[in-house]
Amino acid sequence: MAQDIRNIAIIAHVDHGKTTLVDQIMRYCRALGERGEVTDCFMDSDDQERERGITIRSKNLAVHYKGFKINVIDTPGHADFGGEVERVLCLADAVLLLVDSVEGPMPQTRFVLKKAFEADLKPLVIINKVDRPAARFSEVHDEILELFMELDARDEYLDFPFIYASGREGFVRETPTSENRDFGFLLDFVLNHVPAARFPKDKPGAIRVTSVEYNEYIGKVAIGRVEQGSLKINDPVFSMNQQTGAVKKERIKSLFVFEGISKVEVESVQTGDIVAVAGISDVELGQTITAEDPPVALRPVPIDQPTLSMEFSVNDSPFAGKEGKHVTSSKIRERLLKELERNISLKVEQTIDPDTFMVSGRGMLHLSVLIENMRREGYELAVSRPRVITRMIDGVKQEPYMQVYIETPETYAGKIIECMAQNCGEMTSMHTRRELTALEFLIPARGLIGMRSKLLTLSKGEVVINSIFNEYKPMTAKIQARTTGSLISMAGGQCTGYALEMVQERGTLFVKPGDPCYEGMVVGENAKDNDLVVNATREKKLTNMRNANAEKSTKILPPIVFSLEEALEFLAEDEELECTPVALRIRKNYLTEEDRKRHKRSSE
């Protein structure tokens, strides 16, 4: 029966313990059966999720407890994956908000909680990691209450139910100092406070599609919650497009519900359950699948618009086709369109150039995860420097502004404030906590591109940076361009120690002896603000044995090895990043010096 189903989404800031808590729920309920072993961060099954230590895609888990079926949704905590949060909150009747007992509410805590309030979901609070030595129980509780009031929570939500837990150690407490309880106490807490589905059971069945998966045997599978009534296999239904309102008559071929982390085929589904439906042609996010005649659309799935865009192009460097399997524009287009089926915050547009696509997303991390996945799947492509997406509002060109939260040792606070100010960052708050200085800034998204690597350098790596979208404001800020130039290779071949020893006197190297390079490839960062063409492949002519030994004693400093995000942030306007399964190479848009000069003259 519908009243025996409870749907709850777990939300939190990055690394506050969502996935670990879900692991403990799975262990307690034996979600994998008697023989199944739940490893740490079991729900983070994607390679990038495990490597980065974050949740990128939401996951569904269904457990049974005391005659109730509890659908648990593990959500991403990073704002760049807000699209995932928005759509899966449509599946829930309440949210379980996790807050670190030391850190308290953090930037993404505000973001995900705001989304929950917009969806009118009841909040339950767990103050997690209570075993940490510096836990601040009463202060964190008060900070959570302040956050609720700042977000204009409904009056009844201000008296939120809360308990304490340690997901890592696997215990729950009613108060900070009470005895340790098992996770049955947490599940009782959920059953006592999470309401049953609030939708009518006596109306014709209807499902709102919140995600789409592809199965090689049955095709596209629509996932959503039964918002009203019930549905059976072979029922005739209507599908309504969220954007156009177009209606098609369909028939349900298969129905699945979640059991543990798996899908189990069933004959019928009921109000409140999270289900998967096969047999709907051209299924899209936000669609309504309903047996009601005439069909009535359910509430739309909310989607925030992208704030950052990049050009994805066919790789045309001298190394093109040597390191990847999928190198053509048709393959890249096919992959991007496939991504659109499940990534609702992404937009892909064809440009005038048939080999170039404009891809827009919620932030640098959002886009870099897509690029990294494509690299691992064997794709070669070139991507441009990220650009912010502007809007015309009341005839005024406006750009996105970000709220940035920074924690750093007090020693580096002054340098960080100065650096942010140079890029039009306005400090809105500053306070000291746990021997760290916490800074808040409002800054144009343009000014934030490249800022992360600068701050990490200034603080010697001792800085934590988080940012979320704040608002659109008039595009009046004058953002300082990159203050250093590039060292550009004038020839192709292998980099030599003899050549690099001289090149490193001009700046910082990105390559080491033996690395391949080509004309127009960026092999380092110039200490000055201009680009400089250098010869990184020059070899020393050997005339006797003594000179040969001298070559071996060449001292080359270790090169900078960029991560994908760092390389994207470093790019200048006239540069792009060559991405292949085995390498990341920064290069000029125009590879020869003559072409670069010709383009500069024409643009002037």
Phi, psi and omega in degrees: 000154186298326183289352178269005180250135175232131181243122182223135177256136178263122183234150180184169170290160179305133174068025174265001167109019181300306187294322178295322178295318178297322176305316182292323176297318179297317180295315183297320183269004182049053186295337180261011182087179184297327186262348184285134179253126179269109178279165180299140182052045184300323183288337177276078187273340181289143182302315181293327177297318180290320182291319183274342181073028180226161173267126181258317180243141179293152180229149177252141176222134177239125178233158178246134183209121177052040177084359178255148170258123181248114174270118182252131181245117178270120186252157172293154179254346184274138184299333180296339179252031180299332178299321176297317181297313184302313186285325182283339175295339176294342181273344192260158172254346179200166178236144174255106184270120177262134178226132179295134184291345178257310185286330183072192179297135182237178186309311182286341172301313178299315184298307185290326179291323176299318178297322180294318179294323178296330177273001179058048179258137181292132180265136167243145187240135170240120172274107191264168179060045182289349179277357179290138185300327185263024183303139182238081190295302185292321180296317181295320177301315180295323179294324177295316179299318178299320179296319177302316182291322178297327181270010178056048178294150176302151185304319182291339178280341180292335176265060187286141174287143181211152174220179183239150183204163167231101180298322183293318182273344174080038176224161180230147177230148176282324175230168182302331186246005181284176183293155178286135178241161178278182186283356170297326178296321177294317181293325174296320177301318178295312182296327182287335189239343180272124181285158174287166179306135186266014187258155185291142180263344186266001178269165176300147184300144180206139181231137173257124185281120180250348173200161182229132175241164178239131177241129186295344181264322186243002177083212182289139179237124179269133179243134179189188179249144175287108185279338179199154174063207180217160180222150180232160174302141180074005175294136172285136182221168173248143172246131182242127178286133183295323185279313188260340184079004180297142185242135175230145177271131185227178174219133181286122180267322182214149176230139179226148170237164180271134172228115190065234177254006184255165174257136181239129181287138181226166180276327183210161178226162188226171181307131175097340184278150175267125191226165172238136185237130176247149177113356179268119182283146177050042182291141181224161177299141177087351181297149170259127174250113189219148175268357182289137181226113003288151184290146178236128182289139173279174180304141179292155175279120182290138181222118173286148184278152178297156179239350185224143179225155178215153174267127174257120184233163172295136179289120181240024178285168177301342179265006184303134176083358183270341188235354182233167179262324184250107189234354185267161180295326180294321178292318179295317178299315180301318181291320180293320179294326176296321179296326181297334183295335183234352184250090191287343181271000183262145174230139179231127180231140175281133178267182177300323177283120182296345180262008184230137180235139175267117183246126183242140181214188186276347181172179184299315182296319180304313182285324183291329176296319177297314181299316181295320177298319179295320177301315183291338178272002175098016181271145169248135177200166174241137182235148183271174173297138178298144177230144179283152180264120181264163178226152171263114181238117183055040177078005181245132178287124183234154182230159180286139173249143183247143170268120186247132179244125184232133172241131183205155172302147185305330182304325186260357187301316182299316180296322182291319178299317180296317180295317179295321180296324179297335178254030175068027175276126180258119181287128181250345181199149176207127174205161182254135180211130178052049178064013177240149175263124179259124183240142175235137182226153168247122189217143174300143180302330176301320182288344182273343179292122182087353185288324184301314181292324177298314183291324177297322178292314182298324185261008182055037177086357184263061178214144175243125185237129174226145180216148175220156179294138180251297182192171172265134179226160180306140184276078183245344184291138176261104184272131179290131178287173178303133187270001178236155178262190181245148171264117190248131179290135179267355183209164177262161179139202177260136178293139180246152177298322180300315181288317184293331178298324178280323181295322184293344175291341181270343182174215184250135184273149172250355183231166178232165178305134180098342179290141176283148175214169178219166180299129181094354178280140179276117183256000179181177179252125179286139179292335179264176187272006180249157174284148181223127177275129183229162176256106182265000185244005183297138178248145178276129179286128182269124178249341176202175184295327182298317179294325178297319178291326178297323179300322181291336183269008179302134182254112180245128177290148179301137181284160171284129177249107184283143162284172181300313181297319179295320179295319179296321180291330183285333188306136170273171184299329182261024181234161174218165182251121175276119183245119176230170180300341185242351185205156170240123181229128174274136183214162174280150177301318177252120191283324182269149180298324179298316179295322179295318179294319180297317179295321180295319179295319181292325181285335178281000000 
